[in-house]
Amino acid sequence: MAIKNFAFSPATLKVKVGTTVTWTNQDTDAHTVTSAGSGGPLHSATLATHATYSYTFTKPGTYAYLCTIHPFMTGTVEVT
């Protein structure tokens, strides 16, 4: 997953259970990958340029997330 131009690309990613997804910050600004709402599994540190964050999805479901620094940046991972 790319983080570039203040967006997650692709905005929606479909994966199978057991898949590890890695986000890479390609922007010059810092970003986060954080579950939308409370209790979600995604909680990256602040990602500087070229930094990465990985998470392995072990349960099916729809996982919405955002950048806490720029909350207009949103994305979804659909796990089946």
C-alpha positions as CSV (number, residue, x, y, z in Angstrom):
1,M,0.0,0.0,0.0
2,A,1.3,3.4,-0.9
3,I,0.8,6.5,1.0
4,K,1.3,9.3,-1.5
5,N,-0.2,12.7,-2.4
6,F,-2.0,12.7,0.9
7,A,-3.9,9.5,0.1
8,F,-3.8,5.7,0.6
9,S,-3.4,3.9,-2.7
10,P,-5.5,1.9,-3.4
11,A,-8.2,3.3,-1.2
12,T,-9.8,-0.1,-0.8
13,L,-7.7,-3.3,-0.7
14,K,-9.1,-6.8,-0.8
15,V,-7.0,-9.6,0.8
16,K,-7.4,-13.1,2.2
17,V,-7.1,-14.0,5.9
18,G,-3.4,-14.4,6.8
19,T,-2.2,-11.6,4.4
20,T,0.3,-9.2,5.7
21,V,-0.2,-5.7,4.3
22,T,2.6,-3.1,4.3
23,W,2.0,0.6,4.0
24,T,4.9,2.7,2.7
25,N,5.0,6.5,3.2
26,Q,6.0,8.0,-0.1
27,D,5.1,11.6,0.9
28,T,7.4,14.2,2.4
29,D,4.9,14.7,5.3
30,A,4.5,12.3,8.1
31,H,1.4,10.1,8.3
32,T,-0.1,7.3,10.4
33,V,-2.2,4.2,9.7
34,T,-4.8,4.1,12.5
35,S,-8.1,2.2,12.8
36,A,-11.1,4.4,12.5
37,G,-13.2,4.3,15.6
38,S,-12.1,2.7,18.9
39,G,-10.7,-0.8,19.4
40,G,-9.4,-1.5,15.9
41,P,-6.1,-3.3,15.3
42,L,-4.2,-0.7,13.3
43,H,-2.0,1.6,15.3
44,S,1.2,2.7,13.5
45,A,3.7,5.1,14.9
46,T,4.1,8.3,13.0
47,L,5.6,7.3,9.6
48,A,8.3,9.6,8.2
49,T,9.2,9.6,4.5
50,H,10.0,6.0,3.3
51,A,9.0,4.5,6.7
52,T,6.7,1.4,6.6
53,Y,4.1,-0.2,8.8
54,S,2.9,-3.8,8.4
55,Y,0.0,-5.7,9.8
56,T,-1.2,-9.3,9.3
57,F,-5.0,-9.7,9.1
58,T,-6.0,-12.8,10.9
59,K,-9.8,-12.4,10.9
60,P,-12.2,-11.7,8.1
61,G,-14.0,-8.3,8.1
62,T,-13.8,-4.7,6.9
63,Y,-11.1,-2.6,8.4
64,A,-11.5,1.1,8.0
65,Y,-8.5,3.3,8.8
66,L,-7.2,6.9,8.6
67,C,-4.2,9.1,9.1
68,T,-4.6,10.8,12.5
69,I,-2.5,13.7,11.4
70,H,-4.6,14.2,8.2
71,P,-8.0,12.7,9.0
72,F,-9.3,13.3,5.5
73,M,-7.0,10.5,4.4
74,T,-9.0,7.3,4.7
75,G,-8.8,3.7,3.5
76,T,-10.3,0.3,3.9
77,V,-9.0,-3.3,3.9
78,E,-11.6,-6.0,3.1
79,V,-10.5,-9.4,4.5
80,T,-12.2,-12.6,3.4
